[in-house]
Amino acid sequence: MTHDESVQQQTSSYAVVIFSMNDCWMSVVVKQLIFSLVVGPKVVELDEHVDGPGIRDVLRQFSGTPEPIPDVFIGVKFIGGVDSLITCDLDNKLVPHLKEAGALWLLTKPFIVIWLTARLVMKLTYEYE
């Protein structure tokens, strides 16, 4: 399998794919933003991946930058790096992209608050019985 095919296979198999490196602070920001939305992305750590350098070359074609890490795909759509992802979030476009790709299993933040509150109430109720 070529590096291009590897990227294509990853992005078509998962709703959200993050190509990342462990020692990159921008990768940490991207992962935290995605995780904060209760999304479970496929994270490919290129510094741990056998074909990491080859995959980075393919990602350079998508991003048009010399350093393409981190790179985010939602659905099969290339979103970009940390700046593009944050801009997408600030423009209120990130959640709709995630919903369209089927990446959100809890659709709204109010639902999460209600769910967590109910879990806490249940826990406190059982502790005092």
N, CA, C and O atoms as a MOPAC input file, in Angstrom:
PM7 MOZYME 1SCF
protein

 N      0.84400 1    -1.17600 1     0.00000 1
 C      0.00000 1     0.00000 1     0.00000 1
 C      0.89500 1     1.24600 1     0.00000 1
 O      1.83400 1     1.35100 1     0.78900 1
 N      0.58800 1     2.17500 1    -0.88900 1
 C      1.36200 1     3.41300 1    -0.95100 1
 C      0.96200 1     4.32900 1     0.20800 1
 O     -0.05200 1     4.10400 1     0.86900 1
 N      1.76000 1     5.35000 1     0.43900 1
 C      1.45000 1     6.29800 1     1.50900 1
 C      0.15200 1     7.04600 1     1.21700 1
 O     -0.64300 1     7.30600 1     2.12000 1
 N     -0.05100 1     7.38400 1    -0.04100 1
 C     -1.28600 1     8.05800 1    -0.43600 1
 C     -2.49300 1     7.16500 1    -0.16000 1
 O     -3.51300 1     7.63700 1     0.34300 1
 N     -2.38100 1     5.88700 1    -0.48400 1
 C     -3.46400 1     4.93300 1    -0.23000 1
 C     -3.69600 1     4.76500 1     1.27000 1
 O     -4.83400 1     4.59000 1     1.70800 1
 N     -2.63000 1     4.81500 1     2.04900 1
 C     -2.75200 1     4.70000 1     3.50300 1
 C     -3.55200 1     5.86400 1     4.07600 1
 O     -4.43300 1     5.66300 1     4.91200 1
 N     -3.24800 1     7.08300 1     3.62800 1
 C     -3.99900 1     8.25600 1     4.08400 1
 C     -5.44900 1     8.13900 1     3.63600 1
 O     -6.36100 1     8.40100 1     4.42000 1
 N     -5.66800 1     7.75400 1     2.40300 1
 C     -7.02200 1     7.60400 1     1.86600 1
 C     -7.81700 1     6.55500 1     2.64300 1
 O     -8.99500 1     6.75400 1     2.93800 1
 N     -7.17000 1     5.44300 1     2.97100 1
 C     -7.82500 1     4.36100 1     3.71200 1
 C     -8.21500 1     4.83400 1     5.11500 1
 O     -9.32000 1     4.55800 1     5.58100 1
 N     -7.31100 1     5.54000 1     5.77800 1
 C     -7.59200 1     6.03900 1     7.13600 1
 C     -8.76100 1     7.02200 1     7.11600 1
 O     -9.68900 1     6.91400 1     7.91700 1
 N     -8.70400 1     7.98500 1     6.18700 1
 C     -9.71900 1     9.04200 1     6.16900 1
 C    -11.08600 1     8.54100 1     5.70400 1
 O    -12.10500 1     9.14600 1     6.03500 1
 N    -11.12200 1     7.46700 1     4.95500 1
 C    -12.41500 1     6.93300 1     4.52200 1
 C    -12.98300 1     5.91500 1     5.51800 1
 O    -14.15500 1     5.55000 1     5.42300 1
 N    -12.16900 1     5.45700 1     6.46500 1
 C    -12.61500 1     4.45100 1     7.43100 1
 C    -13.10500 1     5.04100 1     8.74900 1
 O    -13.79800 1     4.36100 1     9.50500 1
 N    -12.75900 1     6.29200 1     9.03700 1
 C    -13.09400 1     6.91600 1    10.31600 1
 C    -13.74000 1     8.27800 1    10.07700 1
 O    -13.42000 1     8.96500 1     9.10700 1
 N    -14.65000 1     8.66100 1    10.97000 1
 C    -15.33700 1     9.94600 1    10.83600 1
 C    -14.38300 1    11.11500 1    11.02300 1
 O    -14.49500 1    12.12900 1    10.33500 1
 N    -13.44400 1    10.97400 1    11.95500 1
 C    -12.45400 1    12.02300 1    12.21300 1
 C    -11.08200 1    11.37500 1    12.32800 1
 O    -10.89400 1    10.41100 1    13.07100 1
 N    -10.12900 1    11.92000 1    11.58000 1
 C     -8.74900 1    11.42700 1    11.64700 1
 C     -7.84600 1    12.62000 1    11.91400 1
 O     -7.93100 1    13.65200 1    11.24900 1
 N     -6.97700 1    12.45000 1    12.90800 1
 C     -5.97900 1    13.46200 1    13.23300 1
 C     -4.60800 1    12.86000 1    12.99700 1
 O     -4.24400 1    11.85900 1    13.61600 1
 N     -3.85200 1    13.46800 1    12.10400 1
 C     -2.45100 1    13.08300 1    11.91600 1
 C     -1.64600 1    14.01400 1    12.80300 1
 O     -1.71100 1    15.23600 1    12.66900 1
 N     -0.89300 1    13.42200 1    13.70300 1
 C     -0.32800 1    14.15800 1    14.81700 1
 C      1.09500 1    13.69200 1    15.11500 1
 O      1.57100 1    12.70400 1    14.55500 1
 N      1.75800 1    14.41700 1    16.00100 1
 C      3.04500 1    13.97900 1    16.55200 1
 C      3.00900 1    14.22000 1    18.05900 1
 O      2.47600 1    15.23000 1    18.51900 1
 N      3.56900 1    13.30500 1    18.81100 1
 C      3.51800 1    13.37500 1    20.26800 1
 C      4.15900 1    14.63300 1    20.84400 1
 O      3.68300 1    15.15800 1    21.85000 1
 N      5.22000 1    15.12000 1    20.22900 1
 C      5.95600 1    16.25400 1    20.80000 1
 C      5.53400 1    17.59900 1    20.21800 1
 O      6.24900 1    18.58900 1    20.37700 1
 N      4.40200 1    17.65000 1    19.55600 1
 C      3.93100 1    18.87500 1    18.90600 1
 C      2.80300 1    19.49100 1    19.73000 1
 O      1.75000 1    18.87300 1    19.88800 1
 N      3.00500 1    20.69200 1    20.25500 1
 C      1.98100 1    21.32400 1    21.08800 1
 C      0.71800 1    21.63600 1    20.29300 1
 O     -0.38200 1    21.62600 1    20.84500 1
 N      0.87200 1    21.91600 1    18.99100 1
 C     -0.32000 1    22.18200 1    18.17200 1
 C     -1.16700 1    20.91200 1    18.03400 1
 O     -2.39400 1    20.98600 1    17.96700 1
 N     -0.51500 1    19.76000 1    17.99300 1
 C     -1.24100 1    18.49300 1    17.95300 1
 C     -2.04200 1    18.29400 1    19.23500 1
 O     -3.17000 1    17.80100 1    19.20200 1
 N     -1.45500 1    18.68000 1    20.35400 1
 C     -2.14600 1    18.56700 1    21.64100 1
 C     -3.39900 1    19.44300 1    21.63200 1
 O     -4.45900 1    19.00700 1    22.08100 1
 N     -3.28900 1    20.67300 1    21.12500 1
 C     -4.42900 1    21.58600 1    21.06900 1
 C     -5.54200 1    21.00200 1    20.19800 1
 O     -6.71100 1    21.03200 1    20.58200 1
 N     -5.18300 1    20.47300 1    19.03400 1
 C     -6.16800 1    19.89000 1    18.12400 1
 C     -6.87800 1    18.71800 1    18.79000 1
 O     -8.10500 1    18.62600 1    18.73700 1
 N     -6.12400 1    17.82800 1    19.41000 1
 C     -6.73400 1    16.65900 1    20.05000 1
 C     -7.64100 1    17.07500 1    21.20400 1
 O     -8.72800 1    16.51900 1    21.36300 1
 N     -7.21000 1    18.05100 1    22.01400 1
 C     -8.03800 1    18.50300 1    23.12500 1
 C     -9.34200 1    19.12600 1    22.65500 1
 O    -10.39200 1    18.89700 1    23.25500 1
 N     -9.28200 1    19.91100 1    21.58400 1
 C    -10.49900 1    20.51600 1    21.04900 1
 C    -11.47300 1    19.43700 1    20.57100 1
 O    -12.66200 1    19.49200 1    20.88200 1
 N    -10.98100 1    18.47900 1    19.83300 1
 C    -11.84400 1    17.39600 1    19.32800 1
 C    -12.38100 1    16.55300 1    20.48200 1
 O    -13.56800 1    16.22700 1    20.50500 1
 N    -11.52000 1    16.19600 1    21.44500 1
 C    -11.97300 1    15.39600 1    22.59300 1
 C    -12.98500 1    16.16500 1    23.43600 1
 O    -13.89200 1    15.55500 1    24.00200 1
 N    -12.85500 1    17.50300 1    23.53600 1
 C    -13.78000 1    18.29700 1    24.34500 1
 C    -15.19400 1    18.26400 1    23.78200 1
 O    -16.15500 1    18.54900 1    24.49700 1
 N    -15.32400 1    17.92300 1    22.52000 1
 C    -16.63900 1    17.80800 1    21.88300 1
 C    -17.18700 1    16.38700 1    21.96500 1
 O    -18.17500 1    16.05900 1    21.30700 1
 N    -16.54900 1    15.55100 1    22.76700 1
 C    -16.92800 1    14.15800 1    22.97900 1
 C    -16.90500 1    13.40000 1    21.65400 1
 O    -17.82600 1    12.65100 1    21.32800 1
 N    -15.84000 1    13.61400 1    20.91200 1
 C    -15.61100 1    12.91700 1    19.65200 1
 C    -14.40800 1    12.00300 1    19.85200 1
 O    -13.40300 1    12.40500 1    20.43900 1
 N    -14.51800 1    10.79000 1    19.36800 1
 C    -13.42500 1     9.83000 1    19.45300 1
 C    -12.73200 1     9.69300 1    18.10900 1
 O    -13.11600 1     8.84400 1    17.30500 1
 N    -11.71800 1    10.51200 1    17.84800 1
 C    -11.06500 1    10.46300 1    16.54600 1
 C    -10.09000 1     9.30300 1    16.42600 1
 O     -9.66400 1     8.72700 1    17.42700 1
 N     -9.75000 1     8.97300 1    15.21600 1
 C     -8.62500 1     8.07600 1    14.94400 1
 C     -7.39700 1     8.98700 1    14.94900 1
 O     -7.29700 1     9.90100 1    14.13200 1
 N     -6.48000 1     8.74000 1    15.85500 1
 C     -5.26700 1     9.55200 1    15.95300 1
 C     -4.10100 1     8.73100 1    15.42500 1
 O     -3.82200 1     7.63700 1    15.91400 1
 N     -3.42800 1     9.27200 1    14.42500 1
 C     -2.25500 1     8.61900 1    13.85100 1
 C     -1.03700 1     9.43200 1    14.28000 1
 O     -0.80100 1    10.53200 1    13.77900 1
 N     -0.27300 1     8.87700 1    15.20900 1
 C      0.93700 1     9.54700 1    15.69900 1
 C      2.07400 1     9.20900 1    14.73100 1
 O      2.60700 1     8.09900 1    14.74200 1
 N      2.42700 1    10.17100 1    13.90700 1
 C      3.39900 1     9.91300 1    12.83700 1
 C      4.80300 1     9.64800 1    13.34900 1
 O      5.59200 1     8.99800 1    12.66400 1
 N      5.13500 1    10.13800 1    14.54100 1
 C      6.45800 1     9.84400 1    15.08800 1
 C      6.55800 1     8.41500 1    15.61200 1
 O      7.65100 1     7.94800 1    15.93200 1
 N      5.43500 1     7.72300 1    15.70100 1
 C      5.41800 1     6.31600 1    16.11700 1
 C      5.09800 1     5.37600 1    14.95800 1
 O      5.24800 1     4.16100 1    15.08100 1
 N      4.66400 1     5.93300 1    13.84400 1
 C      4.20600 1     5.14400 1    12.69900 1
 C      5.39800 1     4.80100 1    11.80600 1
 O      6.24900 1     5.64900 1    11.53900 1
 N      5.44800 1     3.55900 1    11.35100 1
 C      6.54400 1     3.09700 1    10.48800 1
 C      6.65600 1     3.95600 1     9.22500 1
 O      7.75800 1     4.28900 1     8.78900 1
 N      5.51200 1     4.31000 1     8.64600 1
 C      5.49900 1     5.09600 1     7.41300 1
 C      5.29900 1     6.59000 1     7.66700 1
 O      4.87800 1     7.32200 1     6.77000 1
 N      5.59900 1     7.04200 1     8.88000 1
 C      5.38900 1     8.43400 1     9.24800 1
 C      5.97000 1     9.44800 1     8.26900 1
 O      5.25100 1    10.35300 1     7.84500 1
 N      7.25000 1     9.33200 1     7.89100 1
 C      7.81300 1    10.31900 1     6.95100 1
 C      7.10900 1    10.33300 1     5.59600 1
 O      6.89600 1    11.40300 1     5.02600 1
 N      6.75300 1     9.18100 1     5.08300 1
 C      6.04900 1     9.10600 1     3.80600 1
 C      4.65400 1     9.69400 1     3.88600 1
 O      4.20500 1    10.36800 1     2.95900 1
 N      3.96700 1     9.44100 1     4.98900 1
 C      2.63300 1     9.99300 1     5.17900 1
 C      2.71100 1    11.51300 1     5.29900 1
 O      1.84800 1    12.22200 1     4.78100 1
 N      3.73500 1    12.01400 1     5.97400 1
 C      3.91500 1    13.47200 1     6.08100 1
 C      4.08500 1    14.10000 1     4.70200 1
 O      3.58400 1    15.19700 1     4.45200 1
 N      4.79000 1    13.41100 1     3.80800 1
 C      4.94800 1    13.92400 1     2.44200 1
 C      3.59600 1    14.04300 1     1.74300 1
 O      3.33700 1    15.02100 1     1.04000 1
 N      2.74000 1    13.04800 1     1.93800 1
 C      1.40400 1    13.08800 1     1.33600 1
 C      0.59300 1    14.23700 1     1.93900 1
 O     -0.11600 1    14.94200 1     1.22000 1
 N      0.69600 1    14.42500 1     3.24500 1
 C     -0.05700 1    15.48100 1     3.91800 1
 C      0.39300 1    16.87000 1     3.46600 1
 O     -0.40300 1    17.80900 1     3.46500 1
 N      1.65600 1    17.00400 1     3.08600 1
 C      2.14800 1    18.29000 1     2.56800 1
 C      1.37600 1    18.69000 1     1.31100 1
 O      1.14200 1    19.87400 1     1.07000 1
 N      0.98400 1    17.70000 1     0.51500 1
 C      0.20700 1    17.98500 1    -0.69400 1
 C     -1.16600 1    18.55700 1    -0.33800 1
 O     -1.66200 1    19.45000 1    -1.02500 1
 N     -1.78300 1    18.04400 1     0.73400 1
 C     -3.08300 1    18.55300 1     1.15500 1
 C     -2.97500 1    19.95600 1     1.73700 1
 O     -3.76100 1    20.84300 1     1.40600 1
 N     -1.98700 1    20.14000 1     2.61100 1
 C     -1.90100 1    21.40000 1     3.35500 1
 C     -1.18900 1    22.50900 1     2.59600 1
 O     -1.46300 1    23.68900 1     2.81400 1
 N     -0.27700 1    22.13800 1     1.70600 1
 C      0.49400 1    23.14400 1     0.98400 1
 C      1.51600 1    23.84500 1     1.84300 1
 O      2.03900 1    24.89200 1     1.45900 1
 N      1.81000 1    23.27800 1     3.01100 1
 C      2.80100 1    23.86800 1     3.90500 1
 C      3.96700 1    22.90500 1     4.10100 1
 O      3.80200 1    21.69400 1     3.95400 1
 N      5.14600 1    23.43400 1     4.43200 1
 C      6.29400 1    22.54400 1     4.63700 1
 C      6.15300 1    21.64000 1     5.86200 1
 O      6.71400 1    20.54500 1     5.89400 1
 N      5.40700 1    22.09600 1     6.86700 1
 C      5.20400 1    21.28100 1     8.07200 1
 C      3.71200 1    21.04300 1     8.26100 1
 O      3.00800 1    21.90000 1     8.79500 1
 N      3.22300 1    19.87600 1     7.82100 1
 C      1.78100 1    19.64900 1     7.77800 1
 C      1.14900 1    19.12700 1     9.06100 1
 O     -0.01100 1    18.71400 1     9.04700 1
 N      1.87600 1    19.13500 1    10.15500 1
 C      1.35600 1    18.50100 1    11.36600 1
 C      0.89300 1    19.57300 1    12.34000 1
 O      1.61500 1    20.55200 1    12.53200 1
 N     -0.26500 1    19.44200 1    12.96000 1
 C     -1.26100 1    18.38800 1    12.79100 1
 C     -2.15000 1    18.65000 1    11.57400 1
 O     -2.27200 1    19.78400 1    11.11200 1
 N     -2.75400 1    17.60400 1    11.07400 1
 C     -3.72700 1    17.70500 1     9.99800 1
 C     -4.98000 1    16.94300 1    10.41200 1
 O     -4.90600 1    15.84500 1    10.96400 1
 N     -6.12700 1    17.54600 1    10.13400 1
 C     -7.40700 1    16.97500 1    10.54400 1
 C     -8.27700 1    16.73800 1     9.32100 1
 O     -8.39900 1    17.59700 1     8.44800 1
 N     -8.87600 1    15.56000 1     9.27700 1
 C     -9.87300 1    15.21000 1     8.26600 1
 C    -11.16500 1    14.90200 1     9.00300 1
 O    -11.16700 1    14.14600 1     9.97400 1
 N    -12.25800 1    15.48200 1     8.54400 1
 C    -13.58400 1    15.16400 1     9.08200 1
 C    -14.39500 1    14.62300 1     7.92000 1
 O    -14.58000 1    15.28800 1     6.90100 1
 N    -14.87700 1    13.39300 1     8.09800 1
 C    -15.42300 1    12.67100 1     6.95700 1
 C    -14.22800 1    12.41000 1     6.05800 1
 O    -13.18300 1    11.98100 1     6.54800 1
 N    -14.33900 1    12.64100 1     4.82600 1
 C    -13.16500 1    12.53000 1     3.94500 1
 C    -12.65700 1    13.91900 1     3.56900 1
 O    -11.77700 1    14.06200 1     2.72000 1
 N    -13.22500 1    14.94200 1     4.21400 1
 C    -12.86600 1    16.32300 1     3.89400 1
 C    -11.64300 1    16.77200 1     4.69400 1
 O    -11.59000 1    16.60500 1     5.91300 1
 N    -10.67100 1    17.33900 1     4.00000 1
 C     -9.49200 1    17.88700 1     4.64300 1
 C     -9.86200 1    19.22400 1     5.27800 1
 O    -10.29900 1    20.14200 1     4.58400 1
 N     -9.69000 1    19.33700 1     6.59800 1
 C     -9.99400 1    20.57200 1     7.31900 1
 C     -8.74800 1    21.44600 1     7.41400 1
 O     -8.80900 1    22.65000 1     7.16600 1
 N     -7.62500 1    20.84100 1     7.77100 1
 C     -6.38200 1    21.59100 1     7.90100 1
 C     -5.74600 1    21.36800 1     9.25400 1
 O     -5.95600 1    20.34100 1     9.89900 1
 N     -4.96500 1    22.34800 1     9.67100 1
 C     -4.24700 1    22.26200 1    10.93400 1
 C     -4.98100 1    22.96200 1    12.06500 1
 O     -6.19300 1    23.17200 1    12.01200 1
 N     -4.21400 1    23.31900 1    13.09200 1
 C     -4.80000 1    23.90600 1    14.29400 1
 C     -5.50900 1    25.22800 1    13.99700 1
 O     -6.59500 1    25.47800 1    14.52000 1
 N     -4.91200 1    26.06100 1    13.17400 1
 C     -5.53900 1    27.35900 1    12.87900 1
 C     -6.86500 1    27.18500 1    12.13200 1
 O     -7.84300 1    27.87100 1    12.43100 1
 N     -6.89400 1    26.28500 1    11.18000 1
 C     -8.13300 1    26.04100 1    10.42100 1
 C     -9.21100 1    25.42800 1    11.30800 1
 O    -10.38600 1    25.77800 1    11.19600 1
 N     -8.81200 1    24.51900 1    12.18300 1
 C     -9.78000 1    23.86400 1    13.06900 1
 C    -10.37200 1    24.87000 1    14.05700 1
 O    -11.58200 1    24.87000 1    14.28400 1
 N     -9.54500 1    25.71600 1    14.63700 1
 C    -10.03400 1    26.71700 1    15.58800 1
 C    -10.92300 1    27.73300 1    14.88000 1
 O    -11.95800 1    28.12800 1    15.41500 1
 N    -10.53400 1    28.15400 1    13.69300 1
 C    -11.37200 1    29.07800 1    12.90900 1
 C    -12.72000 1    28.44300 1    12.60900 1
 O    -13.75900 1    29.09200 1    12.72700 1
 N    -12.70100 1    27.19700 1    12.23000 1
 C    -13.93200 1    26.45700 1    11.94600 1
 C    -14.82100 1    26.41800 1    13.19400 1
 O    -16.03700 1    26.58300 1    13.09500 1
 N    -14.22200 1    26.20200 1    14.35800 1
 C    -14.97600 1    26.16300 1    15.60500 1
 C    -15.53800 1    27.54400 1    15.94300 1
 O    -16.70700 1    27.65700 1    16.31200 1
 N    -14.72500 1    28.59500 1    15.82400 1
 C    -15.17200 1    29.95200 1    16.14000 1
 C    -16.27800 1    30.43000 1    15.19200 1
 O    -17.12900 1    31.23200 1    15.57600 1
 N    -16.25600 1    29.93100 1    13.95400 1
 C    -17.28800 1    30.27100 1    12.97300 1
 C    -18.53000 1    29.37900 1    13.09900 1
 O    -19.43500 1    29.43500 1    12.26600 1
 N    -18.55700 1    28.55700 1    14.15100 1
 C    -19.67200 1    27.62800 1    14.39700 1
 C    -19.90500 1    26.67000 1    13.23400 1
 O    -21.04600 1    26.33900 1    12.91200 1
 N    -18.82300 1    26.22900 1    12.60800 1
 C    -18.92300 1    25.26800 1    11.50600 1
 C    -18.40800 1    23.88800 1    11.89500 1
 O    -18.66800 1    22.90800 1    11.19800 1
 N    -17.68200 1    23.81000 1    13.00300 1
 C    -17.07100 1    22.53600 1    13.38400 1
 C    -18.11800 1    21.49200 1    13.76900 1
 O    -18.08800 1    20.37000 1    13.26200 1
 N    -19.03300 1    21.84500 1    14.64900 1
 C    -20.04900 1    20.88400 1    15.09400 1
 C    -20.91400 1    20.40100 1    13.92700 1
 O    -21.17800 1    19.20300 1    13.83500 1
 N    -21.36700 1    21.29200 1    13.02900 1
 C    -22.11200 1    20.78300 1    11.87000 1
 C    -21.29900 1    19.81100 1    11.00000 1
 O    -21.84200 1    18.82800 1    10.49700 1
 N    -19.99700 1    20.08800 1    10.82400 1
 C    -19.14700 1    19.15300 1    10.06800 1
 C    -19.08900 1    17.79900 1    10.77500 1
 O    -19.18300 1    16.75100 1    10.13600 1
 N    -18.93400 1    17.83300 1    12.08900 1
 C    -18.85500 1    16.59200 1    12.86300 1
 C    -20.17000 1    15.82200 1    12.81400 1
 O    -20.17300 1    14.59700 1    12.69500 1
 N    -21.29000 1    16.54500 1    12.90500 1
 C    -22.60100 1    15.88100 1    12.81100 1
 C    -22.78300 1    15.24400 1    11.44100 1
 O    -23.23700 1    14.10600 1    11.33000 1
 N    -22.42700 1    15.98500 1    10.40600 1
 C    -22.56500 1    15.47900 1     9.03400 1
 C    -21.73900 1    14.21400 1     8.81400 1
 O    -22.15800 1    13.30900 1     8.09200 1
 N    -20.56500 1    14.15500 1     9.44000 1
 C    -19.69200 1    12.99100 1     9.29200 1
 C    -20.09500 1    11.83800 1    10.21100 1
 O    -19.53900 1    10.74400 1    10.11700 1
 N    -21.06100 1    12.08200 1    11.09800 1
 C    -21.48700 1    11.03700 1    12.03600 1
 C    -20.52100 1    10.85300 1    13.18200 1
 O    -20.44500 1     9.76800 1    13.75900 1
 N    -19.77500 1    11.90000 1    13.52500 1
 C    -18.74900 1    11.78900 1    14.55500 1
 C    -19.25900 1    12.10800 1    15.95100 1
 O    -18.62000 1    11.74500 1    16.93900 1
 N    -20.40000 1    12.78100 1    16.04900 1
 C    -20.92500 1    13.15500 1    17.36300 1
 C    -21.93800 1    12.12600 1    17.82200 1
 O    -22.95300 1    11.89900 1    17.16400 1
 N    -21.65500 1    11.51100 1    18.94600 1
 C    -22.63800 1    10.57300 1    19.48800 1
 C    -23.47300 1    11.23100 1    20.56800 1
 O    -24.56800 1    10.75800 1    20.87200 1
 N    -22.98300 1    12.30200 1    21.14800 1
 C    -23.79200 1    13.16300 1    22.01000 1
 C    -23.89000 1    14.48200 1    21.26300 1
 O    -22.88000 1    15.15500 1    21.05900 1
 N    -25.07600 1    14.85200 1    20.85900 1
 C    -25.21200 1    15.93300 1    19.88800 1
 C    -25.08000 1    17.33700 1    20.44000 1
 O    -24.72100 1    18.24600 1    19.69100 1
 N    -25.35300 1    17.55400 1    21.71100 1
 C    -25.29500 1    18.91400 1    22.21600 1
 C    -24.60600 1    18.96900 1    23.56200 1
 O    -24.62700 1    17.99700 1    24.31800 1
 N    -24.00300 1    20.09300 1    23.86200 1
 C    -23.35800 1    20.27400 1    25.16700 1
 C    -24.38100 1    20.28100 1    26.29800 1
 O    -24.09300 1    19.73000 1    27.36100 1
 N    -25.58700 1    20.89100 1    26.12000 1
 C    -26.58200 1    20.80000 1    27.20100 1
 C    -26.93900 1    19.34900 1    27.54000 1
 O    -27.15600 1    19.01900 1    28.70600 1
 N    -27.00000 1    18.49800 1    26.53600 1
 C    -27.28400 1    17.08100 1    26.78800 1
 C    -26.19400 1    16.47700 1    27.66700 1
 O    -26.48900 1    15.69400 1    28.57000 1
 N    -24.95100 1    16.83100 1    27.41300 1
 C    -23.83300 1    16.31300 1    28.20400 1
 C    -23.96300 1    16.76800 1    29.65200 1
 O    -23.76500 1    15.97400 1    30.57200 1
 N    -24.29600 1    18.04700 1    29.86400 1
 C    -24.45000 1    18.57600 1    31.22500 1
 C    -25.57500 1    17.83500 1    31.94600 1
 O    -25.42100 1    17.44500 1    33.10400 1
 N    -26.70100 1    17.64200 1    31.26700 1
 C    -27.82600 1    16.92000 1    31.87600 1
 C    -27.42300 1    15.49200 1    32.19900 1
 O    -27.74400 1    14.98500 1    33.27400 1
 N    -26.73000 1    14.84500 1    31.29100 1
 C    -26.31000 1    13.45400 1    31.50200 1
 C    -25.35800 1    13.35000 1    32.68300 1
 O    -25.51300 1    12.46700 1    33.52700 1
 N    -24.36500 1    14.24800 1    32.75300 1
 C    -23.40700 1    14.21900 1    33.85900 1
 C    -24.08900 1    14.52300 1    35.19100 1
 O    -23.75900 1    13.91100 1    36.20700 1
 N    -25.03700 1    15.46300 1    35.19600 1
 C    -25.77900 1    15.78900 1    36.41800 1
 C    -26.58600 1    14.58700 1    36.88500 1
 O    -26.60100 1    14.27100 1    38.07400 1
 N    -27.24900 1    13.92400 1    35.96400 1
 C    -28.03300 1    12.73000 1    36.31800 1
 C    -27.13400 1    11.64200 1    36.89500 1
 O    -27.50300 1    10.97200 1    37.86000 1
 N    -25.95200 1    11.46900 1    36.30300 1
 C    -25.01100 1    10.45300 1    36.81700 1
 C    -24.57100 1    10.80100 1    38.24000 1
 O    -24.47500 1     9.91600 1    39.09000 1
 N    -24.30600 1    12.07600 1    38.50300 1
 C    -23.88800 1    12.51100 1    39.82300 1
 C    -25.00600 1    12.30200 1    40.83600 1
 O    -24.75600 1    11.81900 1    41.94100 1
 N    -26.23400 1    12.65900 1    40.47400 1
 C    -27.37600 1    12.47700 1    41.36700 1
 C    -27.56800 1    10.99600 1    41.68200 1
 O    -27.81700 1    10.63100 1    42.83100 1
 N    -27.45200 1    10.14400 1    40.66500 1
 C    -27.59000 1     8.69800 1    40.88600 1
 C    -26.51900 1     8.19400 1    41.83400 1
 O    -26.79900 1     7.39000 1    42.72300 1
 N    -25.29500 1     8.66100 1    41.65000 1
 C    -24.19200 1     8.22300 1    42.50000 1
 C    -24.42600 1     8.66400 1    43.94200 1
 O    -24.25000 1     7.86700 1    44.86400 1
 N    -24.81600 1     9.91000 1    44.14800 1
 C    -25.06800 1    10.40600 1    45.50300 1
 C    -26.24400 1     9.68100 1    46.12900 1
 O    -26.20800 1     9.38900 1    47.32500 1
 N    -27.27600 1     9.38200 1    45.37200 1
 C    -28.43800 1     8.66400 1    45.88100 1
 C    -28.04700 1     7.28400 1    46.37800 1
 O    -28.48300 1     6.87700 1    47.45400 1
 N    -27.25200 1     6.57000 1    45.63900 1
 C    -26.84200 1     5.22000 1    46.02300 1
 C    -25.87300 1     5.22000 1    47.18600 1
 O    -25.84800 1     4.26900 1    47.96600 1
 N    -25.06700 1     6.27700 1    47.31900 1
 C    -24.10900 1     6.33400 1    48.43000 1
 C    -24.80300 1     6.53100 1    49.76500 1
 O    -24.30100 1     6.07800 1    50.79400 1
 N    -25.95900 1     7.20400 1    49.76700 1
 C    -26.63900 1     7.52600 1    51.02600 1
 C    -27.77200 1     6.57300 1    51.36300 1
 O    -28.43200 1     6.75900 1    52.38500 1
 N    -28.01900 1     5.58000 1    50.56000 1
 C    -29.08700 1     4.61000 1    50.87900 1
 C    -28.56500 1     3.51500 1    51.76600 1
 O    -29.31400 1     2.61200 1    52.13900 1

